[in-house]
Structure formats: C-alpha cells, structure tokens
Amino acid sequence: MVSQPRLLRAVAAEVLLDVENGDSLSQCLPPALSRLAPEQRPQLQAICYGTCRWFHRLDGELRQRLKKPLRKPDRIIHHLMLVALFQLRYSEQATYAVLNESVEACRTLDKPHLTGLVNGVLRAAEREGTPETKDESSRFSHPQWMIEKLRHNWPEHWQAVLEANNIQAPMTLRVNARRFSREHYLDLLAEAGIGARPTRFAPMGIQLERPAPVDQLPWFADGAVSVQDEAAQLCTTLLDLKPGQRVLDACAAPGGKTCAILESQPELAEVVAVDESAERLPRIQENLDRLDLDATLQEADAADIDQWWDGQGFDRILLDVPCSATGVIRRHPDIKLLRRESDIAPLAGIQLGLLDAMWRILKPGGRLVYATCSVFPQENHRIIQRFLKQQDQASLVPIQAPWGLELQAGRQLLPAPDSHDGFFYAVLEKPET
Ligand SMILES: C[S@@+](CC[C@H](N)C(=O)[O-])C[C@H]1O[C@@H](n2cnc3c(N)ncnc32)[C@H](O)[C@@H]1O
C-alpha cells in the first residue's frame, strides 16, 4: 500500500462526515484505517480524534471564513478544511504540507472545482491566525446545549468540566489482584522503563505517565493488567463483595467491570454478565479468556427478565447503565457531535426501567450499585430519587469516600485533568424481609 498524504486527508474528511451523519468514531475508524498504509494509521487516528475534540472551535472559525456554506454535495470539503485547520492550530505539521496536500486531496475527493476555495481559505487562516470570538461554543469547543446544561447543573464546576473534556485522558491500568500486587507491577513497569504512579483512590489502579501500546506492558497478554479508568474501577469497591455471593453485571460489555469483580473476589459463587448487544458480548469473553476468568454470559435485554432470568436472586448487582457518556468526552470526543439534548430524557426512561427490573431480582439483604459515566443529574441522582419515591423499601447507602461530590442521592466524580473520568454512583440495599 502506498503512503499518500492526500489520501490520508481525504479519508479523514470522510470519517468526519460520517461522524456528522451519526456514526461513532469506533464504528467508522476501523474500516477507514484499513484503507491506509500502516505507518499512516496512527496519524489518521490522531487527526480524527483531534478534529472532533476541537470541532466546535474549528467549525466556528471556518464558518466565519466562508462567505457562504458549501452546497450539500460538497460538504466533504468543509471537513477537509476542518482537518487542515486542526493541523494548523494543534499539530506540528508543516504549513506548506497542510496547504498543498489539502488542495491535492480536493482532487482525490473528485472536487477539483473547489481547489481555489480551499487554497484561499487555508492561506488566510495561516496568515491571520485564530480569530477572536465571543461565541461560547467556539471558546469551549462544545455544543451550546451542553455548555448551558452543564452551567445550569454545575454552577461552580461547569468551566472546569468543559476544560477537562478538552484534555486528552491519561492511560490507566487495573492490576489483576489474582496475579500481582500493585507495588510488584509498578516495579515491573519501572524495569521496562515505563513511567507510572498508583492512582489515588482505586486500590489496584496505576496511571501511566504516557500512553503505551498494551503489547509493551509486562505480561499483558497473560492477564497481568487491563486498561480501565480509575473512576470505572471504583464501581467494584462499592459492591462490597463477599465469598459465596451470586453477582449480576447487568450491562456488562465489553466486560471491564465483570473482570474487575472476578479479580477482586476470587471466591464468588457465580458471576452472570448480561448485555443486549450481540456484537459487544464476544468482547467480554475475550477479556475473560485473557485474564483466565469465568462468568456466565447472556445476550439479553436485562430489563426483560422473563427472557433470561433463571429465578435465582442475586446478592450483588452492578447496573452500569447505557448513558450519555458525557463523563468520558475526553476519551470519546465524537460524543460532542453525536449526542443531542433530546437524547437525555429517553435515556433516563431506559435507566429507570433497568433499575426497576434489577431491583426485582435482587435478593433480600442484597446490594445494587447504579453507575453511569454521565455528568447530567437527569441520568444520575434524579433517577435514584425517582426510584426511591416508587420503592419505599429501598434504602440508599451513603458513599463515604475521599473522592467526588456528595449529592442528595449518590456521589459524583467530575472529569479531572491527569486523573479520573466523570462518573456517578449510587448504592441501594434491599431489606432482609
Ligand atoms: C456503559 S456500557 C457498559 C460497560 C461495561 N460495564 C464495562 O465496564 O465494560 C453499557 C452497556 O449496556 C448495554 N446495554 C444497553 N441497554 C441494555 C439492556 N437493556 N440490557 C442489557 N444491556 C444493555 C450496551 O450494549 C453496553 O454494552
């Protein structure tokens, strides 16, 4: 395969157009990567993630520079220019290469009539630098509805959240407690020349100084560690797992938390992992295999308990519901383009429905941990408050912890630069009788 800079740009523009049309980067990047020479693939990934991260800022500038929007059939060229602007503003790429290759890529995309426009816009952008703007969406590089919702929900924290969302997340590992102590694995990393430190709150977490390919991590293929953010790791600690318990991970794929549960308590009676996605379920098995762990997998809508439940209650349930994922924007910047304000209410309906159903299969005396990677109260403590109104038997267990913000119901972590993602947790218990 020939390494062609203009093909890289054309493919990046196509990926971004797909994201604008509703596909996630994790859906549209893999086929795009396979169209390029191996040495170009990391660059495509960096361009697509970076352009999504700064989309609202770059798009604000580009719209200012264009006298009128491009016609719909030429929309791809808008994205080609966003890619170029991303490189001009946020990369080390030489300016002449950005300009020349973008003009060439216009031809690759079969739009030779727009080479003059691309050349003119990019030359002006290069000459004039980033224009001043009062527009909040450009300034914070987020959709306006998200900025307003965050400001309303977190009057003291909204700016810090927006800023944290624009900073690339660190790479964090969870040491497999069945294989190594955290201290021992830190020593192995030091021997391998990989800078790292223990996470502050999760007992088995290690944060790397710089992201590293997993095949460079000591004993990765043999199950020594998994990649998992510190906030996600905290879910397991809240379950208070004991030998002999039957545990349900209700929305389990790709199985990060299923494996963490099994690692932290080797003497559980059984762990059942349910996910409705046939596509994602095999990822749980892959993780279990690598870590040499066992769980019972079920492909099902967890809320439809008649379809999959065997009638035996669970001592512990982890309910890591589908959510807006607004706590992990720094890892998935395409969320800024994909999520709509109108998604939140239907998600809240699904979340409450799942919580109601899971409550029914929790044993008396059992514990349920509700978790999201969202920063919107509508999906978090308000769900718990709505649930508690309907279920006066349920008791809310306060989470006493040195991390996060205590809410009327549950605890919230907001994303923190060089530390954990944004996450919400609530612990509910069912009375013995
Ligand atoms: C936040 S992710 C779970 C991440 C996982 N707990 C982990 O730590 O690796 C949410 C998962 O819920 C699944 N899901 C969504 N609705 C579901 C439902 N009604 N029943 C079961 N799984 C569902 C999705 O397929 C997705 O894999």
The ligand as an SDF file (V2000), in Angstrom:
LIG
                    3D

 27 29  0  0  0  0  0  0  0  0999 V2000
  -21.7100    1.6880   29.8050 C   0  0  0  0  0  0  0  0  0  0  0  0
  -21.6610    0.2900   28.7890 S   0  0  0  0  0  0  0  0  0  0  0  0
  -21.1220   -0.9320   29.8890 C   0  0  0  0  0  0  0  0  0  0  0  0
  -19.6400   -1.0010   30.1270 C   0  0  0  0  0  0  0  0  0  0  0  0
  -19.2520   -2.2110   30.9470 C   0  0  0  0  0  0  0  0  0  0  0  0
  -19.9820   -2.2830   32.1970 N   0  0  0  0  0  0  0  0  0  0  0  0
  -17.7650   -2.2730   31.2530 C   0  0  0  0  0  0  0  0  0  0  0  0
  -17.3390   -1.8380   32.3120 O   0  0  0  0  0  0  0  0  0  0  0  0
  -17.0100   -2.7560   30.4010 O   0  0  0  0  0  0  0  0  0  0  0  0
  -23.3550   -0.0580   28.6330 C   0  0  0  0  0  0  0  0  0  0  0  0
  -23.6770   -1.4110   28.0180 C   0  0  0  0  0  0  0  0  0  0  0  0
  -25.0750   -1.6270   28.1970 O   0  0  0  0  0  0  0  0  0  0  0  0
  -25.5230   -2.4100   27.1360 C   0  0  0  0  0  0  0  0  0  0  0  0
  -26.9900   -2.2750   27.1820 N   0  0  0  0  0  0  0  0  0  0  0  0
  -27.7510   -1.2240   26.8340 C   0  0  0  0  0  0  0  0  0  0  0  0
  -29.0490   -1.4540   27.0950 N   0  0  0  0  0  0  0  0  0  0  0  0
  -29.0950   -2.7060   27.6420 C   0  0  0  0  0  0  0  0  0  0  0  0
  -30.1450   -3.5240   28.1110 C   0  0  0  0  0  0  0  0  0  0  0  0
  -31.4210   -3.1020   28.0910 N   0  0  0  0  0  0  0  0  0  0  0  0
  -29.8440   -4.7350   28.5820 N   0  0  0  0  0  0  0  0  0  0  0  0
  -28.5620   -5.1830   28.6070 C   0  0  0  0  0  0  0  0  0  0  0  0
  -27.5360   -4.4610   28.1570 N   0  0  0  0  0  0  0  0  0  0  0  0
  -27.7970   -3.2340   27.6880 C   0  0  0  0  0  0  0  0  0  0  0  0
  -24.8300   -1.8450   25.9290 C   0  0  0  0  0  0  0  0  0  0  0  0
  -24.7910   -2.8000   24.8810 O   0  0  0  0  0  0  0  0  0  0  0  0
  -23.4510   -1.5370   26.5160 C   0  0  0  0  0  0  0  0  0  0  0  0
  -22.5810   -2.6090   26.2610 O   0  0  0  0  0  0  0  0  0  0  0  0
  1  2  1  0
  2  3  1  0
  2 10  1  0
  3  4  1  0
  4  5  1  0
  5  6  1  0
  5  7  1  0
  7  8  2  0
  7  9  1  0
 10 11  1  0
 11 12  1  0
 11 26  1  0
 12 13  1  0
 13 14  1  0
 13 24  1  0
 14 15  1  0
 14 23  1  0
 15 16  2  0
 16 17  1  0
 17 18  1  0
 17 23  2  0
 18 19  1  0
 18 20  2  0
 20 21  1  0
 21 22  2  0
 22 23  1  0
 24 25  1  0
 24 26  1  0
 26 27  1  0
M  CHG  2   2   1   9  -1
M  END
$$$$
